[in-house]
C-alpha cells in the first residue's frame, strides 16, 4: 500500500511542477513586517509572528510566500515558479503558532487563455497527487461582478450580497436585492445564477443564454474557453467560490479531497494584488495546504503487513519464531500479535 504522508505528497508536487517547466523559488524565513501588515487580509491567518532585528527593523516570520514572490518580481519579465516552504501561522486546531509546510505554484507575466488552462491543469494534477477522489470547484469573479453591475448593487449592499452568495443563502440574497430596488426579473436571474448546474458544459450553456451585458458575455466566453481545455470529470462550476476581491480577479478555484472537510488547494488570478503592490503584470497561482491533510495522513499511518501471525497464551513460542523466519525468508513483512483487531494484513497465520 502506498501511504499518504506530507513528504511523499510534497515530493510528487515538486516533481510535477518542475516537469511542467517551473523552477523552485526559495526565500529566507524572515521578511519585513510591513509587507504582511499592508496585505493582512490576503493572508489565510491574520496572526503574524514578529521580532525586532539587530538593526531595529520590525521583522516577521513569513506567513505566506506569494507576497514575497510578487514583491521581488519585475514588470516585463515572465516568472514560472514553484515553492515548498515553511510558513508560520496559527494552527487551526490548537490556536497556537505552528510551522506549516506550504507547496504552491505561481505564474507572473502574460496570463492568456492558454496559460490559465495550463495552471488549472496543473492544479487538477496536483489533486491527483493526493488522491483519486478529488474535485476542483471553479468560479469567475468577472462574471459575478458583471451580473451584480447589471442589478445596480454597489457599496455595502454589494459586500453583503457577496457574503450571501458565498454562503449560498438565496433567501437573504433576494431579500437584499428587493430592498435595493431590483425588480423581480433581476431577482429571478440571481436565483437561477446561484442555483446554476455545476456541470461545466451545462453551466456555460446556461450562462451564455443570459442576456446581461456585453461585458458579461465576454467574460462567459473567456471562462468557457478555459473550461473546454480541462478534465471536466472532476470539475464543478460553483460561483460561491469567492476570494477577496481586493486581491483577486477573473478565475478563482478551490480543490477538495474526499475525507478532508476544507479545501486543500486554493488559487486564482490575482492581478489586483499585483496592482496594490505597484506591479503591472498579470498573475495566477495556487497553494496546496499540506497541513489540512493530517486526517488522511493519520488514516494511512498504519502499515499493511503481508502476514499477520496470530498466537495465543498456549501457542509454542518456537512456532511463532518459525513463522516470522518463514515470512522474512520469503521477503514478506509480518507482525506477531495476540489480537488482530485493527491490524491491516494480506494473509493471516493463526497459530492458536
N, C-alpha and C positions, 0 to 999 in steps of 0.2 A: 504493500500500500504506500502511495506517495503521501507523506504527511505534509499538511499545510502549516507553514510557520513563517514568521516575519522574514527570516533570512532567505529562504528559497523563493518566496514571492518577490522580494526586493531584487534578487539576482535575475529572475526572469524578466522583470520590468526593465531593468537596466540593459539587459541583452536585447530586448525588444526595441528600446529607444535608440540604442547605438546602431542596431541593424537597420533602422529606418533613417539613418543619416544625421542623427542628433549627437552633439558632443556634450560631455559632462561639465557642469558648472560647479565650481567649488568656492565656498566662501568661508570667512572666519566665523567664529562663534559670536562675535560682538559687532554691533553696529551702533551708530549714534542714535540716541533715544528719539530725537526729533523726527526721524524718518517714520517711525512707527506711531508716534503721538499724533502726527498730522494725518495719518491714514488709519486711525484706530478702528473705524467702522468696517474697514476692509478685512480685518483680522478675524478668524474664527473665534479666538479667545481675546477678550478685551484686557486681560491682565498681562502686564509686561514686567519682567524682572529687570531692575535697573541697578547700576552701581556707578560710582564716580571714578573715572580713570585718573592715572597719576598726573595728567596734565590738566585736570579739572573738568574735563568734558563729561557730561552725563551719558553713559553708555547703556546698552540693553543687550541681554542675551536674546538672540534672534528668535522671534516668534513666527517668522514667515520668511520664505525665500524669494517669492515673486517680486516683492518690493525692492529687494536688493538688485535683482536682475534688471528691472526697469530703470532703477537709478543709474546703473552702470552702462546702460545701452546708449548708442549714439544714433541720431536720426540719419537715414540714408543707408544704413547698414542692415544686413539680414542676420538674424540670430536664430539658430536651431539648437536649443539647449535642453538638457535634462539634468535632474539633480537627485541626489539621495543624501539628505542632510538631516541632522538632528535639529529640531526646533524646540523651544521651551515655552510651554503653555500650561494652563490649568487643566489638570486631569478631570475628565468628565465624571468619573466615579468617586474619587476621593476629594475633589475640590482643592487639591494641593498642587503645587508646581511639579511638572514632570518633564523629563526629556523624551521627546517623541520623534520617531523616525518618519520623515515625510519624503515621498518619492513623487516626482512630477515632471512635466514637460512643458516647455514654453516656445512659442514661435513669435518673433517680432520682425516685422517687415511689411511686405505687401500681402495682406490676408485676402486672397480672392477665393472663389468657389472651390477651386482645386485644393487650395491649402486648407480650407475649412474641412473639406472631405477627408484629407489626409489626417488631420489631427483627430477628427472624430473616429476615423477608422482605427487609429492607434489607441484611442480611448476604449473602443469596443474590444480590441485585442488585449488591452491591459486587464479588463474584467475577466477575460478568458484565462489569464494567467492565475487568477484566484480561484475560479470555479466555473463549472459548465452551466450552472444555473444562475444566470445574471440577466439584468435588464438595464438599458440606458434610456432614461427619460430626457426628452429634449424639448426646448421651448425657444421662442424668439421674441425678445423684448421689443424689437422694432414693430412687429406685427401687433403686439399688445398695445404699444404706445399709439400707433395709428388708429386702432379701434377706439381707445379712450379719447383721443383727439376728436373723433367723429361724434362722440357723445358730449363733447364740451365739458369734460370733467377735469378740473385742474386744482392746484393748490393742496390744501389739507384734505379736501374730499377725495382727491385722486390718490393720495397716500393711503388713506383709509380703505378706499376701494381696492387698491393693490393688495392690502393685507387680507381682505375678504376673498379675493381671487386665489391668493396663495393658500388659504385655508379651505378653499372650495365651499365657501359659505355663500351659496346662491341667494338665499333668502335676504340676508342683510345687504348683499351687493345690489339687488334690485330695489330694496327699500331706499338705500342711499341715492341711487340714480333717480328715483321718482322725486325724492326730496330736493334734488338739484335740477329739476326741470326736464329730465329725459323722458321722451314720450314712450308709449307702450311698444312701438316698433323697435326703438333703441333698446328697451329693457329685454324684449324677446330675443334680440340679436345677442345681447350679452349672455343671456341664459343658454342659448344654443352654443355659444363660444365656450362657456365654462363646462358644458357637457359634451364637448367635442369627442368624436370617436378617436381613440388613441392610435388606431392602426394608421401608419404613415400615409399609405396611398389614399385611404378613405378620408383622413384628416385634410390632406392637401386638396382633394377634390371638393370637399365642403368649403374650405377656406376660399378657394377660387370662385365659388358661387356667390360669395358675399359681395354686394355692391357697396363698399365702404368709401374708398377714395383711391386715387391713383397711387399714392404712397403705399397704402395697404396692399394693393395689387402687386406692386413691385417687390415689396418685402416677402409676400407669399411666393412669388415666382422664384426669388433667390433661395428661400427656405426649401421649396420643393426640389430645386436643382441639387442642393446639398444632400437632402434625404435620399434622392434617387441613387446615389452612389454608395450608400451604406448597406450593411447587412440588416435588413428590416425585421428579421425573425426575432431579434432581441431588442427592438427599438419601439418606444412608445412616445407619441406626441402628447405632452402634458403642459399646458400653459399655467399651471400652478407652480411650476418650477421658476422661481424668481431669485435672482441675485441682486445685490444692491445696485440700483440704477445710477447711483453716483459714480460707480466704477465700471459697470458692465453695460454692454450694448449688443444688439444682434442676438446670435445664438448663445444659449446657456444650457447646461446639461448636468445631470447627476446620474451616477451609476450605483446600482444596488446588487447585492449578493444575497441569495436565499440563506436565511438563518441569522442575518445581521439587520437589526431594526432601523439603522440610519444609513444614509448614503456613504459609501466607501470611496467614491470618486466624485469630484465636483470641478466644474470649469466653465469656460465660456470665452467670448470675445470681451476684451477689457480696454477698448480704446479710450473710454472715459478716464480710467486710471492713468493711462499714458498722458492724456491732456492735463490732468491735475498735477502731473509731475513734470510738465513742460516739454513733453515729447510729442512729435507729430506722426510717428509711425503707428501702424495698427498692430494689434497683438491678440493672440488666442493661446490658451493653455489649460492645463488641468493638474490637479493634485490627487494622489491616492493616499488615503488616510489609513496607514497600516495598523495604527493603534485600535481602530474600530473593528479589526478582525480578531480581537482577542477571544471572542466566543468560539470562532471557528478554530483558532489555534488550540484552544483547550479541548475541543471535541476530537482533535486529531493528534493529541499528545500521547494517547495510549498506543503502545506498539502492537502490531499484529504479529503473532508468533505462528511459525509453521506448525509447531507441535505443542500442545498443552498436555503435560504429564500430570495426571490426577492421581494422588495417592491418599491413603487413609492412615489411621493410627496403627493398624496391624500390617501395613504394607512393608515388606522386606526392603530395607534401605538399599541393598545391593541391586534390587530391581530398578529402583529409581535412578541409581548411578548408571546402570547399564543402558537405561532408556535415554538418559542425557547423552551418553557417549555415542549411542547409535544415531541420534538426531544430528549431533555435531559432525560425526564422520560422514554423514550424508549431506553436509553443507546446509543444514536446516537450523533455523532459530527455534529455541524451545524455552519453556518455563515449567518448573515443577511446583504445583500448588495443591493445597488441601481443598480449596473451594474455587471453582472455575467461574463463579458469577462475576461478570464484568470483564473477564479476560477475553481478548479477541484472538482467535486462533483459526487455523485451517483444518488441523487434524487433532482429534482427542485421543490420547493414550491413557485409558483408565486402568490403573493398577490396583484398585481397591479390592 
